């Protein structure tokens, strides 16, 4: 089974598609709310764990060899 590519008939610039996509994104409060929530969680929780974890392991547990 083969799938044939069919080009779209409308010629729309990348910038107009990007603008339309951002408009749709910002119109859905639940979507950008989740994106903001996970961005904050990544910055406040995961980044310190991934950055400080190896340092604490080296200082307190003897490093990677243990």
C-alpha positions in Angstrom: 0.0 0.0 0.0 1.4 3.4 -1.0 0.3 6.8 0.1 0.4 9.5 -2.5 1.4 13.0 -1.5 -1.1 15.7 -2.5 0.0 19.3 -2.3 -2.4 21.7 -0.6 -4.2 24.1 -2.9 -3.9 27.2 -0.7 -0.6 29.1 -0.8 -0.1 30.4 2.7 3.2 31.9 4.0 5.0 30.4 6.9 4.5 33.6 8.9 0.7 33.6 8.4 0.6 29.9 9.4 2.6 30.7 12.5 0.4 33.7 13.4 -2.7 31.5 12.9 -1.2 28.8 15.1 -0.3 31.1 17.9 -3.9 32.6 17.8 -5.4 29.1 18.1 -2.9 28.2 20.9 -3.7 31.4 23.0 -7.4 31.0 22.5 -7.3 27.7 24.5 -6.7 28.7 28.1 -6.4 25.1 29.3 -3.6 24.5 26.8 -1.4 27.4 27.6 -2.1 27.0 31.3 -0.7 23.5 31.2 2.3 24.7 29.2 3.0 27.4 31.8 2.5 24.9 34.7 4.9 22.4 33.3 7.5 25.1 32.4 7.5 26.3 36.0 7.7 22.7 37.3 10.7 22.0 35.0 12.4 25.2 36.0 11.8 24.9 39.8 11.9 21.2 40.4 13.7 19.2 37.7 16.5 21.6 36.8 17.9 21.8 40.4 17.7 18.1 40.8 19.5 17.4 37.5 22.2 20.1 38.2 22.7 19.5 41.9 22.3 15.7 41.9 25.7 14.9 40.6 27.4 17.5 42.8 25.7 16.1 45.9 26.5 12.5 44.9 30.1 13.4 44.5 30.4 15.2 47.8 28.3 13.0 50.0 28.5 9.5 48.4 32.0 9.4 46.9 31.1 10.0 43.3 30.4 7.7 40.4 32.9 5.0 41.4 30.8 4.1 44.4 
